[in-house]
């Protein structure tokens, strides 16, 4: 695809990453169809003539196919995101994260979209001891959430999409930083909001390594994949991360960025064993994308938003916490 204006369908557009990606694509001159149930609010976007909001369920096959009609590109972000939210209602998670993927593929097929980008997850690798987890490292997903992410990758590879469709897979690290549809249930964001509200940084475990990516860099990764030459990305998978820090290192950076030398870092036990390092050299080597923003940029954006009054009741508000919102809605 070239940089000229395109019509782009984004599933899950009302989510954390989508709320930052949609306005960035519109600013580039693209027409965006934002497909989402908007469970976390419909005010995540400002009205714009190049934006069409489609409030619909991913499992509604005919509506999804219609939404993709005439689109040049489809970016599939929609899912029941993170393990606790998935485990709250496994059948719901399977219906959206796995079963509905076939509807997405059919929508891409019928639209004959030039480009399809599937948002998988770095969690497919499971727990790894090696220092560099690259794209051909053996996946060992630990949960149904990550197992279904991997199964969708396999289904995509076998989908026999139209010849004109260039498809690619991105496996993001954990995203962090402020966005209009904010999530405060992700590691950097959790540590930061606890520090701001309680004056204490609670670390569950400490030595576990986690890959992270600032949300502005996440947006730029999608933009880069939309514009990359077909022959460089078709049928490829790319890790997208930047920092592989331990939880202890992240906590220390939160404390330093906030600037409160007296702030306590409190360690608590955890049953979450995930620890892995993601190597993102391939996406740099193949299409020249390199993340630019440090975690301090993400932390500072949260601090500034909090102090500006943009984050309301950050620890309890269900709109910032996927599992709390799902419990509130009892979605089926």
Secondary structure, DSSP 8 states (H G I E B T S, - for coil): --SS--EEEEETTTSHHHHHHHHHHHHTT-EEEEEE--TT-STTS---TTEEEEE--TT-HHHHHHHHTT-SEEEE--S--SHHHHHHTHHHHHIIIIITHHHHHHHHHHHT-SEEEEE--GGGG-S--SS-B-TTS-----SHHHHHHHHHHHHHHTS---TT-EEEEEEE-EEES--SS---SSHHHHHHHHHHHHSEEEEESSS-EEEEEEHHHHHHHHHHHHHS-HHHHTTEEEEE--EEEEHHHHHHHHHHHHT-TT-EEEEE---------B--HHHHHHH-------HHHHHHHHHHHHHTT-SSSTTT-GGG-HHHHHHHHT--
